[in-house]
Amino acid sequence: MWSTFRIGFFAYWVLLPSLYAGSFLTKPFLVGGEVDVAGIFSSVLAFSASAADLSERCSGTKIGPRLILTAAHCFTEELSEGKALLIKRNILVKKIFYSFSSVVNSSAKSQEVSVERILFHPELETCFSSSDRSPAECVDKYPDLAIVEVKSNDSFSKENWASVDLNSVQDGDPVVIVGYGAQTDNDQSPPVRKFHRSHVVSIEDLVKSHGGVTPAELSIYKELYFGVWGLLMGPAYANLGAGDSGGPVFTLQNGQPELVGVNSFSYCQDQELDCEITSNSYFTRLHSGSSHRLGEWVLNVIDSNN
């Protein structure tokens, strides 16, 4: 098992690219990068089940008239009971506060919408437990995907939504990560939608930086996740801010964003260190053809909702 510290509930990321005249520049900026003022990623929203000011939040992507794709851990909790681990749903969420604004400030406050239901990937459903432990294979090895279906709402329905790309991203592929995460430790400023140009890093390289996993564990991780370097590897790489959990990873197809992954978790080598500075990041895949039926599940929900 990994001798590292897993960040739960809110994932972390912050390194962003610059955008000029519709083209991505390669020079990255660390904390405080590029705000999506042009609305290129207008399908991405910040939301909270508890805080109208979105001070406690996740990020997500609208994938249909009433659907938000995000990380399952935004609506679950992991409870350690000695050596056992329980994965449980949080209390029933009846509404969420949300905003598609690039900067959520006093002039762009959050709105409220009622929740019809929250759907979890079927493999995660099998992990929820009312007994004293969840199945051992559930620990860190389930698709971290949830879809929030909201009730009909004119304001929500008029917002743009993103297309899902079922092609699997490969090591070295360029991707764009988007989210509303914090920019510094204990950042209390209003949420801001920012983006970062990065590229896919092999799972083998990521786990080597953390001490490695068994071959069997590695094969499972490769099927479920891809990743990017964080500041653990040096100042030229990306990290994530609290509130980016569930945010999207896009490829750009003819200049248009196509959704290929969901921001799921980060690892630190030492929990005494600041994880927002040292973590590398992992994203749940959405590709088709997987034994986990990741992309197929998302498209089935979209189809059944139309």
Secondary structure as GFF3:
##gff-version 3
##sequence-region A 1 306
A	DSSP	beta_strand	5	6	.	.	.	ID=ss1
A	DSSP	beta_strand	16	20	.	.	.	ID=ss2
A	DSSP	beta_strand	23	29	.	.	.	ID=ss3
A	DSSP	beta_strand	34	35	.	.	.	ID=ss4
A	DSSP	beta_strand	44	48	.	.	.	ID=ss5
A	DSSP	beta_strand	58	64	.	.	.	ID=ss6
A	DSSP	beta_strand	67	70	.	.	.	ID=ss7
A	DSSP	three_ten_helix	72	74	.	.	.	ID=ss8
A	DSSP	beta_strand	76	81	.	.	.	ID=ss9
A	DSSP	beta_strand	84	89	.	.	.	ID=ss10
A	DSSP	beta_strand	95	99	.	.	.	ID=ss11
A	DSSP	beta_strand	111	120	.	.	.	ID=ss12
A	DSSP	alpha_helix	122	125	.	.	.	ID=ss13
A	DSSP	three_ten_helix	136	138	.	.	.	ID=ss14
A	DSSP	beta_strand	146	150	.	.	.	ID=ss15
A	DSSP	alpha_helix	154	157	.	.	.	ID=ss16
A	DSSP	beta_strand	163	164	.	.	.	ID=ss17
A	DSSP	beta_strand	174	179	.	.	.	ID=ss18
A	DSSP	beta_strand	194	199	.	.	.	ID=ss19
A	DSSP	alpha_helix	203	209	.	.	.	ID=ss20
A	DSSP	alpha_helix	215	224	.	.	.	ID=ss21
A	DSSP	beta_strand	225	228	.	.	.	ID=ss22
A	DSSP	three_ten_helix	231	233	.	.	.	ID=ss23
A	DSSP	beta_strand	248	253	.	.	.	ID=ss24
A	DSSP	beta_strand	256	268	.	.	.	ID=ss25
A	DSSP	alpha_helix	275	278	.	.	.	ID=ss26
A	DSSP	beta_strand	280	285	.	.	.	ID=ss27
A	DSSP	alpha_helix	294	305	.	.	.	ID=ss28
###
